[in-house]
Amino acid sequence: MAKLFFSGIGGSGVSAIASFMADKGHVVAGSDRSFDRSPDHRILRILQAKGITIVPQDGSGLDTSFDCAVFSTAVENNQPEAVRAMELHIPMKTRPEYLCEIVSSYRTVAVAGTSGKSTTSGMLAYLMDKLGIKPNFIGGGRVKQFRNQSNLGNSLVGESDILVVEACESDGTIVAYYPSYSIIANLNLDHNPIEKTAGMFEILGRNTKDRIIVNSDDENLTRCRFDKPVTFSIDNASQYRARAIEYHPFSTDFYVHSVPFKLSLPGKYNLYNALACIAVLAEMGIRLEAIAAVIPDFSGIDRRFDIHLFDEHHLVIDDYAHNPHKIASLMDTVKKLREHICYIFQPHGFGPTRLMKKEYIDTFAANLRKDDHLIVLPIFYAGGTSIKDISSEDLCREIRLAGKSAEVLPDRSLLFGRLREWDTYIVFGARDESLADFAHDIAERL
């Protein structure tokens, strides 16, 4: 049993690992700047209910009794806890480095891709659990059916040696993973240029011991070199291709190898997520009929197409979409549901917004219809050192020049006096938990 400290424990990635290790019987403590600002934070209460000790993020909670201090990549080296850990000679690891260590000790299924990792990994863990495989799970998103008063939903402890993990390419550490199975769902611009991410995915493929599962519809992935991949698809030929597809407003029916499936999630992008899960489970020896029996029960991930209000007049949805590909997929789905939509987008981070500026503009210019409107909130800033040389107005200006309706809303509360202007509101953006509360407030006022 180890004694572990997690700095930045409130983040989705760090909280998942900390929760997992606590449930494995280790002594866990941690801190987060968001908890210092909000002592009644919901995530703080759930972590404490699990037995995790939460301390201020000022270095005072660290002492020489800790075996290791794990740091979120959002915590800079000059912050008090990092300085204190170095002074006390406590072994220090970043969250990705520590996750690599955990991955190496299990028969791991690594779920990679620039979109859909959270839903695919969460769905896979849920299906394995329902099928009696008893998996372990460390994810980025919170599986709704794993949540309870002492579980955020982004981790699960099982009795088997199988671990399902969301393998994020943002920090480059996936090249150090040596999983048994890998899913590579898609390849688009997100944290890094496409060429850089492609190289990392190819290395992950070479490091994979048993099977690599690849989307054969993804044009960028077809240019990657993988050795004998197992493929899934909707449009192109593959080993696990969806056929006879029927898209409904909030579900999808389809067949794989003549076996009927019903997915309780909407849109083509969620169908891809499901096909990736079906492919890896089938390659592990699970019958398609058994998978089809449990897949309708999966109700999704927090902040992934969360419906806060749906009636004959109004629709309010909250979603985590934050890169151009995810946003395009979200807009493609909701355009089939309603006309006259108000999209509310909060960009996350100055660096990512700068990297994806052109693609953001192109995505909104291509998907906003004549009667749609885009509201862009100020760029979400989680703290730390950032060059603030781009703004939400820089995006809106170019989107308006493309002939689409867009504005910056400097304060969210200003929307509440204008709710009669639209019937459908789609709130989306990453990292900021309060966006879900904002969508809830819109629904309540409507």
N, C-alpha and C positions, 0 to 999 in steps of 0.2 A: 504493500500500500504506500502510495506516494502522497506528499503534501504539495499541492500545486497552486500557483497564483496566476490569475488571468487579468491582464490590464486591457481594458476595452471590452469587458465581458458582456456589455449590452448589445453589441453588434451581432448580426445574424450568424456569421461564421464562428466567432469566438464563443458565443453562448451555446452553440450546438456542441462544440468540443468540450467545454466546461461541464455542461449538463451530462454528456456521455460519460466523462470520467468520474463525475460524482456518482452517477448511477452504477458505475463499475466498482464503487466502494472506496474511492480515493477521497482524501480531504481536500476540499476546494474552497478557495477564497478569490475575490476579485473586486475590481472597481470599474467605474465608467463615468466619464464627465457628464453624460446625460442624467445619471442617477444623482450626481451632485446638484444638478440644476432642478431635478424633479424627484424629491425623496419618496413620493407616492407612486412612482413609475410602475406600470403594470408588470413589465418584464422583471423589475427588481423584486417585486412581491413573489413572482413565480419561482425565481431562482432561490430566494430565501426559503420558500416552502419546500424546496428540494434539499435543503440543508447547506446551501452555499452561503458563506459569510461574505457580506458586501461591506467594503470600507471606502472612505473618501479616496479620490485619486490624487493624493498628495504625497505618497511615499510612506505615510505613517503605518500602513498595514503590512509592510514587508519586514521580515526579520530572517535570521539565519536558519530558522526551522524549515524553510521552504526548500524542496528538492529542485524546483524549477520555476521560472517565471516566464509565462507565455504572453507575448505582446501582439495586439492587433497591429496591422500595418498602418492604421490611422494614428497610432501613438508614436510620436517622434522620439528620437534618441535623447533629446535634451529635456524631456518631460521628467518630473520629479521621480516617478516610479522607475523609469529606466536608469536614471542617475543613481538612485538608491540601490537597485539591484546590482549595479556594477560595483558600488562601494562595498557591498556585503559579499561580493563574489558568488552571488546566486547564479547558477547556470541559466542563460537567457536564450529563448528561441522565439522566432516569429510564429504567428498562427500557422502559416503555410508549412514552415519547417516541422512544427510539431505534428501537424496533420499527416505529413509524409511518414513520420515514425509510426503513427497509428496504422496507416494504410499497409505498411510492410509487415505487420503482425497478423493480418487477416487474409482470407481468400476474398479479395476485394473486387467489387464491380464499380469501376470509375465511370461516372456520367459526365461527359464533356460536351462542349458546343458553346457557341456564343449566344444562343437563346434556348430557353426551355429546360435548362439543367435542373432547376429547382422542382418543376412539376414532374419531369421524368424520373428523377431520383426519388422524390417523395412517392410517386405512383408505384414505382418498382418496389420500394420498401413496403408499402401498404399491401400490394398484391402478394409479395413473398410472405408477409405476416399472415394474411388470410389463407394462403395455401399451405400453411404449417411449416414453412422453412425456418422460421424463428430467426430472422436476420437482425443484424446490427445496422444502425443507420446514423450517419452524420450529414445533415443537409444544410442548405442555405435558406430554404423556405420552410414554413411551418405547416405540416400536414394537419388539416382540420380534424381528422379523426384520431390523431395521436395526442391532441391537446387535452390537458386537464389542469387541475389547480396547481400541480407541481411539474408540469411538462409543457414547455413552449410549443412542442410539436415538431421541432427540428432535429430531434435525436430519438433513438430507440435502442434499447439494450436487449439483445436476444441471446439464446443459448447456443446458436450455431457459430461456426467460424467464418460465416459470410458477412461482409460489411459492404453496404451500399453507401457510396460517398459522392457528393457533388464535387467534381474536379474542375475548379475554376482556373482558367488560363491567364487571368489578369496579372499575376505576379511571376509567372514563368515557372513555378515549381512543379507543375504537372509533368515536366520532363524527368523528374526524380521518382515518379510513381512506377511501380511494377505490379500492376493489378492482374488478376486472373482473367477478367473480362473488362472491355471498355466499350462504351457507347459514345460515338461522335455524331451528334445530332445535326449540326449545321456549322457553317463557317461564314461569318460576316464581320463587318467592322464593329468593334466594341471597345475594349480596353486598349487594344494594340492594332497596328496595321494588319491587314488580312495575310500578307506574306509571312509576317512574323508568327502569327497564330498558326498558320498552316504548318510551319516547321515544327512547332511544338506538338501539334496533333500527330504528325508523322513519327516523331520520337516516341510519343505515348503509344502509338500503334506498334512500334518495334518492341517496346517494353512489355506489351501485353502477352501473357503466357498462353491463354487458351483461345479466346475468340475476340475479335474486334467487330463491333456492330456499327455499320455506316449507312447514312441516308444517301441512297443513290439518286435522289432527285436534286440534291444540292450541287449546283454547278461548280462552286469553289472546291467542294470536297472531291469532285471527280478529277480534279487536277492533282490531288494529293496521291502519294505513293503508299499504298497499304498492301500488305501481303495476305492474299486470300481473305478479304473481308466478307462477313455475312451482311447482306444488304436488306434494307426495308424501303418501301416507297409508296407513293400514291400514283404518280404519273408514269414513271419509267419501270422497266422490267427489274425485278428483284426477287430474292428468296421469300420475302414476306411483304407482299403487295396487297394493299387494301383495294377491294373491288365492290361494285354495287353500293357505292357510298350514298347515303342520304343525310344531308346536313339539316338539322332542325335548329330552332332558335337557341336552345340551351342543351343540346345533346347531338350525338352523331351515331348512325347505324352503318355497319359495314361488314364485309366478309373477308376472312383470310383463309385461303385453302379450303373454301366451301364451308367454313365454320362461321356462324353468325355472331357478331359482337355488337354490344351497345355500350357506348361511352357517354357518361353523364356530364360531359363538358362540351362546349361548342367550338366550332372553327377548325379549319384545316391544320393550323399549327398544333392544336391539342391532339388531333388524329396522328400527326407525326410522333408526338410524345408517346402516345399509346402503342404505336407500331414498334417503336424502339424497345419498349418494355416487353411486348409480345415476343419479339425476336430473341432477346436475351434469355427470357424464361424458357422458350421452346428449345433453344440451344443448350440449356441446362437440363433438358429432359422432361419438362413439364408439358403435358398434353394441352393442345389448343382449347379443347372443350373445357378443361379445368380452369384455364385462364379466363375464358369467356364467361364462366359462371360467376366470377368474383369481380370482374372489371367494372360492371355497372355501379357497384357500391362505392367506388372511389369518388369523394365529393370535392377534391381539389386542395389547393394550397392557399393560405392566407394571402390576400391582396393579389390574387390572380383571378380576374374576372369576378370579383366579389360583387354580388347584386345587393345594393342597399335599399332599392325601391323598384318595384315593377308592377305597374297596373296599366289600365287602358289609356291613361293620360301620360304617365311619367315613367322614366327609366333612369336610375342612377347607378353607375358602376364604378368601382375602384380597382385599379390594376397596377402592377409593378412595372409595366412596360417602360423602358428608358433608353434603349438603343434604337436606331432607325428601323432595323428589321422587326423588332418586337412591336414597335409602334405601328408599322405598316400592317402587321398581322392583326393587331387589335382593331385598327380602323377598318380593315377589310371585313372583319367579323361583325362589328356593330353597324356598319353601313347597310348590312342586309336586314337589320332589325328595325331601324328607325330613320326618318328624315329629320332635317333641321336639328343637328346635333351641336352641342357646345362641348368642345374638348378643352380640358384644363390640364396643362402639362407643367410639371416642375422639373427643370433640368437638374441633374445632380453633379455637383463639382465643377469647378472652373476648367480643370484639365480635360476631363471627358467632353465637356461642352465645346471647348476649343477644338479638340480632335475631330469631333463629329459634326461640326457646324454645318458644313456643306450638305452632308447627308441628312441632317435634321431638316434643313430648308427644303431639300428636294423631296423628302418624304411627305412633309405637310403640303407642299405645293401640288404633289401628285394625288393626294388622297382627300384633301378638303374639297367638298362639293360647293356649289353656288350658295346654298342656304346654310352651310355649316359655318361655325365660328370657332376660332382658336384663342384661348386665353393662356398666356405663358406667365407663370409665377416667377418671382426672382429666383436665381440659381441657388439651390440648396447648399449651404456651407456648414460642414460638420465641425469646423475648427481646424487648427493646425496652420501650416504655412502653405499658402497658395498665391499664385500670381493672378490677380483679379483684373485681367485685361480683356474680358469678354462679358457681355450682359445679355439678359433675355431680350432686350430691345434690339440687339444686333441680329437675333434670329427673326423677330417679328418684322423688322424693316424689310428684309429680303423676301419674306413670305408675302408681305403686302405688295411688293413690287412684282411678284408672280401673279397678282390678281386675286389673292385669297384674303379672307377676312381674319385679321389677327390683331391682338393687342396685348400689352403687358398690364397685369393687375398688381400693383405694388403691395396691396394688403388684401388678404383673402376675404376679410369681412365685408369689403366693398361689394362682393358678389351678392350678398344676401338681400340687398335692396333691388336686385335686378332679376330675381328668379323667375319672374313672369315672362322673360324674353325667350326662354327655351323650355322644352319639355324633357329633353334628354341631356344628361350631364355625364361625361366620362372623365374621371379624375385619374391621372396616372403619373408615375415617377418613382424613382428608387430611393431606398435608404431612409426616407423620412416617414416614421410611423404615424405622424400626425395627419398625413394625407387621408388615411382611412377614417380618422375622426372628422375631417373636413367633408368627405363624401357622406358620412353619417349625418352631419349637421344639415347638409343640403337636402338629404332625403327627409329628415324630420321637419324642416321648414316647408317643404313642398306638401 
